[in-house]
Amino acid sequence: MQGTLYLCATPIGNLDDITLRVLETLKSVDLIAAEDTRHSIKLLKHFGIHTPMTSYHEYNRVEKARYLVEKLKEGMNIALITDAGTPGISDPGEELVRQCCEAGIALTSLPGPAACITALTLSGLPTRRFCFEAFLPAEKKERQRILEELKTETRTIVLYEAPHRLVRTLRELLETLGDRQAAVCRELTKKHETALRTTLSEALSYYEAQEPKGECVIVLAGRAAGELKKEEQEAWRQMSLNEHLESYLAQGLDRKEAMKRVAKDRGTGKREVYRGLLEEET
């Protein structure tokens, strides 16, 4: 029989956050694939776990995943753990999961800590709809492309950042997205946990003066839908009414439906559109 891959969430700080199910699984599997075995050995020693480990990280994720899939096919049960949090979330575990799915290997996820969810719930910002961007790309053009996309994002935004890059990232977010409500969460679940609930501009000023320490999660308020609508309406108004109407007529809409669309785009009534069209024709 084939083995099973267990995605085991481990603490992001406080070791007491590990679940009983994860502990039992780590003790019972044949092998633990860990992002950094030097880091994970401390966790295993703390809980008296002696299961063999192998390294599985960003630089061997494709080849090592193939090796682990073969072991699973042979009947070995394997637990995957990351340095902290839930495997597969912003770490190389997603490659192993992908290969297991393609190979028809059974896998299951043992829920537990995740820094993005912990920070989101602490932020005081809306939680019903959110987007998770993890770490912004290091490459300049790709980074700017993502930042431009985030300008119009109406959901709450969650980002990861290392302490030595926090000031730079806060500055770029402020310059590109404009000032908005934000929370910078650090040292989550640890003794010196902080959640600075403020604005982007104030967070930038604070961390320019106070050197940040510990891994950070930035939570940003999304763009207000009303603001976006006003911008869109203003963009439509740069076009003449006749040009606007013709753009819909060219799509095959009849004149009545086209005028209705023009009125909606501009945030005005159909009568105003009709009068405006007459004025432009005279």
N, C-alpha and C positions, 0 to 999 in steps of 0.2 A: 504493500500500500504506500501511496505517496504521503509525505509529511505535510504539516501545516505551518504557514508563516503567521506568527503572532506579532502584531504591531503594538508594542508596549509603551504607553506614555509614562515618562518618569518625571520626578519633581523638577520645577524650574528654579527652585531655591530651597524651600523648606522640605526636608526629607520626609516629614510626617505626611506629606501630601500623596505619597505613593499608595496605590490601592492594594488590598489584600489579594485580589485576583492577579494583579501584575506580579506580586511577590511569589505567589504559588506557581505562576507560569515560568518565571525566570529560574525557579528551582527545578522545574520538571522537564524543561526542553533539553534537547541534546546539545544545542549550540546557541550562543548569544552573539549576534552581529551588532557591534557597537561603533558609533561614529569615531570615538576616541577612546581606545581601551585604557589608556592611562587615566583618563577622567572617570570612566565608568567603573574601574576597579574599586574606587573609593566607595561608590554606592553599593556595589556587591559585597564588599567587606563589611560595610556598616550593617547589612541585613543578613550576614552569614551565608551568602550565596557562593557556591563553588563551581558553578557551571562553566565549562570552557568558553572562551571568547575569541572572536576574530574581528579584525578591523574592517569596517565598511564605511568609506568616506567619499567626499566629492571627487577625489583624484583617482579612485579605483572603482567608481560606482557602476560602470557598465560591465567591465570584465568580471569584477567580483560578484556582481548580480548573477551573471551567467553561471559562475561556480556555485553560488548558493542555490540557484534553481535546480542544478543537477543534484545537489545534496538532498534537496526537498523531494525530488523525483525518486531518489533512492530510499525514501522513507524517514529521513531525518526531520525532526521538529525544530524549528528555528525561531528565536525571538529577535526582533529588531528593535534596538533602542537608539535614541539620539542623545546628544550631550545633555539636553534638557527639553522637556515638553513632549509633544506628540510627533512620532516619526511620520515623515511624508509632508509635514508642513514646513515649507521653506528649508528643506534639507534633502540629501541625496536619496532618502528612502523612497521617494516617488518612482525612481527608476526601477528599484527592486519590485515594487508593487506592480508596475506596468509589465515587467517581464513575467511575473508570476501569473498575472491575469492572462497573458498571451499563451502561457504554457498550461493553463488550466489547473494551476496549483491552488489548493484551498488556503484562504487567508482570512484572518479576522482582526479587528481593531479593538484593543482594550482601552477604553476612554480614560482620560485623566487630564493633567495640567496642560494648558496651552497659553503661552504668554499673550497672544493676540486677544483671546477671549477674556482673560483676566484683566488686561488693561482696558478693554472696551467697557466692561462692567464697572470699572472704577472711575471711568472718565467723567461721568455725569452728562455725557452727550447721548443723543438718540441711538438706541441699540436695535430697533426693529429691522432696519436696513443698513447694511454696512458693506464696504469692500476692503479686502485685505491685499496690500501691495507688497508685503514683506520688505526686503531691502531694495532701495532704488538701484537701478543698474549703475555700474561704475563707469561704463563707456559714456562719454559726454553727450553724443547725439541721441542715443537711446534713452538716456536719463532725461534729457529735455523733452523728448517725445512723450514720455510717461507723465511728466509734470504738466505738459500742455493738455493731455487727456484729463488729468485730475482737476483742471480749472473748472470744468463744467459738471463734475461729479456731484450729484445731489445727495448721495448716501454718505454716512459717516465713513471716514477714511482711517485705516489702521496701517502704520508703517513701523518697521524695525530699524534701529540704527545703533551703531557702536558709539561709545562715549566720545572717542577722539574725532568722530565725524559729525557729532550732533549739531554743533554751532553752524557748520557749513550747510547742513541739510535744512535746518530751521531758516537760515537766511535765504536759501533758494526757494523754499516753500513760500515764504513771505513775499519775495519778489515776483514769483510766478502766479500764486494763487490769491495774493492779497491777504490783508489781515483778517483773521477769523478766530472763533473760539477753538481752543486746543487744550489738550492735556498731555503732559510728558510724564510717563510712568517709568520709574527706575527701581532696580533691586526688588522686583516683584516677589512676594511671599517671604522675603528675607527680613532680617531685623531692622534694616534701615530703608525699608520700602517707602517710596514717596510718589505722590501723584500731584504734580503741579498743574492745577486747573486754572487756566488763564487765557491769554490770546497769543497768537504767534509772535507778535512784536514784543510783548512782555516776556515771553519765554526766551526769545533770542537775547534780550537785554540781560536777563537773569543769568543765563549760562555763559554769556560773554564775560560776566564778572565772577561766576562760580564755576570752577572746572567740574564738568560732569563726570561721575564715576558709575560703573556698572552698566550692563546692557539696558538699552532704552527702547520704549515703545511710544511712538507718537500717535495720538488720536486726534483727528481734525474734524470739525463740523463740515458737512457737505455744503455745497453752494445752494442758497435758497432758490427754490423753483421759481418763485416770483421774479427774482432778479434775472434769471435766464430768459424768462418769457419777455421781459421788457427789452432785453438786449436783442432777442430775435425779432421782436416787433420793430425795433429801431433799424435793424438791418434791412427789413423788408421796405421800410419807408424811404430808404435811399434809392429805391427803384421807383420809376413812375408807375402810376396806376395802370396805364395801358400796357406797359412792359410786363407788369406783374400778372395782369389778366391774360395776356398772350401766352405767358409761360404755361398756364393751365390749359388754355385752349389747344395749344400744341400737343398736349398730352391726351387729347381726345375728349375732354370734358365739354359739356354744353355750356352756354354762356351763363345760365342761371347758377349752375353748380360752381363754375369758375369764380363768379362774383362772390359766392358764399365763402369759398376758400380764401379769396383775397381779403375779405372782411375779417375772417378769423385770424389770418396771419398778422394783420395790422392792428388787431384789437379794436375794431370799429364796427359800425353797423353797415348793412347792405345799402341803406339809403345814402349814407355818406359816400360810399364807394361809387354808387350810381351818379350822384351829383358831381363827384370829383372827376369821373370819367368824362362827363359832359363838359366840364370846365376845361379839361385838357384838350378836348376836341375843338373848342371854340377859340 
